[in-house]
Amino acid sequence: MSPAMAVMTVENEESQYQNGVKRLYENGISKVPSKYVLPVLERPSITKQQQANIPQNNLKLPIIDFQELQGPNRAQVLQSLANACENFGFFQLVNHGIRSDVVSNMIQVGTEFFDLPFEERAKYMSSDMRAPVRYGTSFNQTKDKVFCWRDFLKLICHPLPDVLPHWPSSPVDMRNLAATYAKETKHLFLMLMEAIFETLGLVDSSAAKKNMTEEDEVLKEFENGSQLMVVNCYPPCPEPDLTLGMPPHSDYGFLTLLLQDEVEGLQIQFQDKWVTVDPISNSFVVNIGDHLEIFSNGKYKSVLHRVLVNSRKNRISVASLHSLPFMRSVGPSPKLVDESNPRRYKETNFASFLEYISSREPKKKNFLESRKLT
């Protein structure tokens, strides 16, 4: 083979990877390409039962009943919420008040988007991380040395009237269904953050206040805060023990509300072990993000999580990531800093995060580590 032909082959191969794993799956591959094969020590330990997607004895996350949180048992539920945030960094939210059809429609329309012909999906491919809509693959396809087995559709959700015209117009009801879902999850996030601030002793919802505190101002800012919705597609993988759907990472914002279909895949690092999270129908998996770890001065920590893939079933999830406005800096709350608990993090914002991940391959909690003062 001539040098020119060799270069063309490499370029064609790279182009194939950039087109995503759904495209590879549609082309009927029987082996995982080398671009997706992780180093031995980074590969998941997958049992035969997991490969066949047979239910395991998985981690039972703390369950927070949102209806109970709004009722007379609020104090007890707040204590459970504080325990979940401090000791797990994750919890399952049930009875959240979002209609079941809004939830199921979001999964359905997400599935339909990834079932569109590749040429239709490819219209939204972009390397611009600030684009209102972006279709892509892996975790960071411009920086990842090894690609992961995931395609994604990222939708910036605020301000919704401005970004909605840019969202995919196919499937025909995508914009309407996704916008409804985005508004509902935003409302849920706002109420969850008020409860979490209460667990930190920063607000007292029962007190009659004449003046807004700094924490009340922060809660108000969340109303115009950033929201990013990520629809993830993990197609069946011929060799799931060689790759991951997503590598170990933490999320950047305050909270992520994750909607899963019935297929297992999400794992969190708990007591130095990787454990699979049981999907619960019509619930959200909620996890602490880096910004909340910073704001709580380390009391509530973001937790590493990753995604397994399997050889038999397609998996769809929808992550709704929430934080303060794009340029608003986040630092430890002054009320959570004192002599016995000194300030542990410097201030940061979403723009700093984008700059960081645009300049290097993201790994684990490296961005958060770069924000630490000691």
C-alpha positions in Angstrom: 0.0 0.0 0.0 1.4 3.4 -1.0 1.8 6.1 1.7 -1.0 8.1 0.1 -3.4 5.1 0.2 -2.4 4.5 3.9 -3.2 8.1 4.8 -6.6 7.9 3.0 -7.4 4.6 4.9 -6.6 6.2 8.3 -8.7 9.3 7.3 -11.6 7.1 6.2 -11.4 5.1 9.4 -11.3 8.3 11.6 -14.4 9.6 9.6 -16.2 6.3 10.3 -15.6 6.7 14.1 -16.7 10.3 14.0 -20.0 9.2 12.5 -20.8 7.4 15.7 -21.5 3.9 17.1 -25.1 3.9 15.9 -23.7 4.1 12.4 -21.3 1.2 13.1 -24.1 -0.9 14.6 -26.3 -0.2 11.6 -23.5 -1.4 9.3 -23.5 -4.7 11.2 -20.0 -4.9 12.7 -19.2 -8.1 14.6 -16.1 -6.8 16.5 -15.3 -3.7 18.4 -12.9 -1.5 16.3 -9.5 -0.9 18.0 -10.5 2.8 18.4 -13.0 1.7 21.1 -10.9 -0.9 22.9 -9.8 0.3 26.4 -6.5 -0.5 28.0 -6.8 -3.7 30.0 -6.9 -2.0 33.4 -9.6 0.4 32.3 -12.0 -2.3 31.0 -15.2 -3.2 32.9 -15.5 -6.5 34.6 -18.7 -7.8 33.0 -20.3 -11.0 34.1 -22.1 -13.3 31.6 -25.4 -12.3 33.3 -24.6 -8.6 32.7 -23.7 -9.3 29.1 -27.1 -11.1 28.7 -28.8 -8.2 30.6 -30.1 -10.5 33.3 -31.0 -8.6 36.5 -28.3 -8.7 39.2 -28.3 -8.0 42.9 -27.5 -4.4 42.4 -27.1 -1.3 44.6 -30.3 0.0 46.0 -29.9 3.7 46.1 -31.7 5.8 48.8 -35.2 6.5 47.6 -36.6 10.0 48.2 -40.4 10.3 47.8 -41.0 13.7 46.5 -44.7 13.8 47.5 -43.6 13.0 51.1 -41.1 15.9 50.9 -44.0 18.3 50.2 -46.1 16.9 53.1 -46.1 16.7 56.9 -43.1 14.3 57.0 -40.8 16.9 55.3 -38.4 16.9 58.3 -37.8 13.1 58.1 -37.5 13.2 54.3 -35.0 16.0 54.5 -32.9 13.9 56.9 -33.0 11.1 54.4 -32.1 13.5 51.6 -29.1 14.8 53.6 -27.9 11.3 54.2 -28.2 10.4 50.5 -26.3 13.5 49.4 -23.6 13.1 52.0 -23.0 9.3 51.9 -24.0 8.3 48.3 -24.0 11.4 46.1 -26.9 9.8 44.3 -30.5 9.0 45.1 -33.7 7.7 43.3 -36.5 10.2 43.2 -40.0 8.7 43.0 -43.5 10.3 43.0 -41.9 13.3 41.4 -45.1 14.8 40.0 -44.1 14.8 36.3 -46.8 12.9 34.4 -45.9 9.4 33.2 -46.7 10.3 29.6 -44.3 13.2 29.6 -41.6 10.8 30.8 -42.4 8.0 28.4 -42.8 10.4 25.5 -39.3 11.7 26.1 -37.8 8.2 26.0 -39.9 7.4 22.9 -39.0 10.5 20.9 -35.3 10.1 21.8 -35.4 6.6 20.5 -37.1 7.8 17.3 -34.4 10.4 16.8 -31.6 7.8 16.8 -33.7 5.6 14.5 -33.7 8.4 11.9 -31.5 7.8 8.8 -27.9 8.7 9.5 -28.0 11.6 7.0 -30.9 13.2 9.0 -29.0 12.9 12.4 -25.8 14.1 10.8 -27.4 17.5 10.1 -26.8 18.3 13.8 -23.1 17.3 14.0 -21.0 20.0 15.4 -17.8 20.5 17.3 -19.0 23.7 18.9 -19.7 23.0 22.5 -21.9 26.1 22.8 -24.2 25.2 19.9 -27.9 25.0 20.9 -28.1 21.5 19.4 -25.3 19.1 18.9 -25.1 15.5 17.7 -22.0 13.6 18.4 -20.3 10.5 19.7 -18.0 9.2 22.5 -17.4 11.7 25.4 -15.3 14.3 23.7 -14.6 13.1 20.2 -12.0 15.8 19.5 -9.9 14.8 22.5 -10.6 11.2 23.4 -7.7 8.8 22.6 -10.1 5.9 23.0 -13.7 6.4 22.0 -16.6 5.2 24.1 -19.7 3.4 22.9 -22.2 6.3 22.9 -23.9 8.6 20.6 -25.6 11.7 22.0 -27.9 14.6 21.2 -27.2 17.6 23.4 -29.9 20.3 23.6 -29.3 23.7 25.4 -32.6 24.4 27.1 -32.3 28.0 28.2 -33.6 30.5 27.2 -36.1 28.0 25.7 -37.8 30.4 23.2 -34.4 31.3 21.7 -33.0 27.8 21.4 -36.2 25.9 20.5 -36.2 26.9 16.8 -32.7 25.3 16.4 -33.7 21.9 17.9 -34.4 19.0 15.5 -37.6 19.3 13.6 -37.7 15.5 13.1 -39.3 13.4 14.5 -42.2 15.8 14.0 -43.1 16.1 17.7 -39.5 16.2 19.0 -39.5 20.0 19.8 -42.9 19.9 21.6 -42.3 16.8 23.7 -38.7 17.7 24.6 -39.6 21.3 25.5 -42.4 20.0 27.8 -40.0 17.6 29.4 -37.3 20.3 29.8 -39.8 22.7 31.5 -41.0 20.0 33.9 -37.5 18.9 34.9 -36.5 22.5 35.5 -39.3 23.0 37.9 -38.5 19.8 39.7 -34.8 20.9 40.0 -35.8 24.2 41.5 -37.8 22.5 44.2 -35.1 19.9 44.9 -32.5 22.6 45.3 -34.6 24.4 47.9 -34.8 21.2 49.8 -31.1 20.6 49.5 -30.3 24.1 50.7 -32.5 23.4 53.7 -30.5 20.2 54.5 -27.4 22.3 54.5 -29.0 24.7 56.9 -28.9 27.6 54.4 -32.6 28.3 54.2 -35.6 27.7 56.4 -38.8 27.3 54.4 -41.0 27.5 57.5 -39.6 30.9 58.6 -41.3 34.2 57.7 -38.5 36.3 56.2 -38.6 40.0 55.6 -35.4 40.2 53.6 -33.9 37.8 51.0 -30.7 36.1 52.1 -27.7 35.4 49.8 -28.9 31.8 49.6 -32.4 33.0 48.6 -30.7 35.0 45.8 -28.9 31.9 44.6 -32.1 30.0 44.5 -33.7 32.8 42.5 -30.8 32.7 40.1 -31.4 29.1 39.3 -34.6 30.1 37.6 -32.5 31.6 34.8 -29.7 29.1 35.2 -28.2 26.9 32.6 -29.9 23.7 31.6 -28.4 21.1 29.2 -30.4 18.1 28.2 -28.4 15.1 26.8 -30.2 12.2 25.1 -27.8 9.2 25.1 -28.0 6.2 22.9 -26.0 3.1 23.6 -26.5 0.6 20.8 -25.8 -3.1 21.3 -22.1 -3.8 21.4 -20.5 -7.0 20.0 -17.8 -7.0 22.7 -19.1 -5.1 25.7 -16.2 -6.2 28.0 -13.7 -4.2 25.9 -15.3 -0.8 26.1 -17.6 1.5 28.0 -20.7 3.6 27.1 -19.2 6.4 29.2 -15.9 6.5 31.1 -15.7 7.3 34.8 -16.6 11.0 35.3 -18.5 13.4 37.5 -21.0 15.9 36.3 -20.2 19.6 36.2 -23.4 21.3 37.5 -25.4 21.4 40.7 -27.7 18.5 40.0 -28.3 16.0 37.2 -31.7 14.4 36.8 -31.3 11.1 34.8 -34.2 9.3 33.2 -33.4 5.7 32.2 -35.3 3.2 30.2 -35.6 -0.4 31.7 -32.1 -1.5 30.5 -29.3 -1.6 33.1 -26.1 0.3 32.4 -25.4 3.0 35.0 -22.7 2.2 37.6 -21.5 4.4 40.4 -18.3 4.1 42.5 -19.5 3.2 46.0 -17.0 2.2 48.7 -14.3 1.9 46.1 -16.3 -0.6 44.0 -18.3 -0.2 40.8 -21.9 -1.1 41.4 -24.9 -1.1 39.0 -27.9 1.0 39.8 -31.3 -0.7 39.4 -33.6 1.2 37.1 -36.9 2.0 38.7 -39.8 2.7 36.4 -41.0 6.3 36.2 -38.3 7.6 38.5 -35.2 9.8 38.2 -31.7 9.0 39.4 -30.4 12.3 40.8 -26.7 12.9 41.4 -24.6 15.7 42.9 -22.5 17.7 40.5 -19.2 19.4 40.9 -20.8 22.8 41.4 -22.8 21.6 44.4 -19.6 20.0 45.9 -17.9 23.3 45.6 -20.9 25.3 46.9 -21.3 22.9 49.9 -17.5 23.3 50.5 -17.1 19.5 50.2 -20.0 18.4 52.4 -21.9 16.9 49.5 -19.5 15.3 46.9 -20.0 14.6 43.3 -19.5 10.9 42.6 -17.7 9.1 39.8 -20.1 7.1 37.6 -19.8 5.3 34.3 -22.0 3.4 31.8 -21.7 -0.3 30.8 -23.0 -1.5 27.4 -24.4 -4.9 26.5 -24.5 -7.1 23.4 -28.3 -7.5 23.1 -30.3 -4.4 23.8 -30.3 -0.7 22.8 -30.3 1.6 25.8 -31.6 5.2 25.9 -31.2 7.7 28.8 -31.9 11.4 29.2 -29.8 13.5 31.4 -30.9 17.0 32.5 -28.0 18.9 33.9 -28.7 22.1 35.9 -26.6 24.9 37.3 -26.4 28.7 37.7 -26.3 31.0 34.7 -23.5 30.4 32.3 -21.1 33.2 33.4 -22.1 33.1 37.1 -19.2 32.0 39.4 -19.8 29.3 42.0 -17.8 29.2 45.2 -18.3 27.8 48.7 -21.2 29.3 50.6 -19.8 31.7 53.2 -22.2 30.1 55.8 -20.4 26.7 55.3 -16.9 28.1 55.8 -15.4 28.7 59.3 -12.2 27.9 61.2 -13.0 24.3 61.6 -14.1 23.9 57.9 -11.9 26.3 55.9 -12.6 27.2 52.3 -11.6 24.2 50.1 -12.3 25.4 46.5 -11.7 28.5 44.4 -14.6 30.0 42.3 -15.5 28.6 38.9 -18.1 28.9 36.3 -19.5 26.9 33.3 -17.3 28.8 30.9 -14.2 27.7 32.8 -15.4 24.1 32.6 -15.9 24.3 28.8 -12.4 25.8 28.4 -10.9 23.1 30.5 -12.5 20.1 28.7 -11.9 21.7 25.3 -8.2 21.8 25.9 -7.6 18.2 27.1 -9.0 14.7 27.4 -11.4 14.7 30.4 -10.6 12.1 33.0 -12.6 11.3 36.2 -12.9 14.4 38.5 -9.8 16.2 37.1 -11.7 19.4 36.5 -12.9 19.5 40.1 -9.4 18.7 41.3 -8.2 21.7 39.4 -10.6 23.9 41.5 -9.3 22.7 44.9 -7.3 25.1 47.0 -5.4 22.3 48.9 
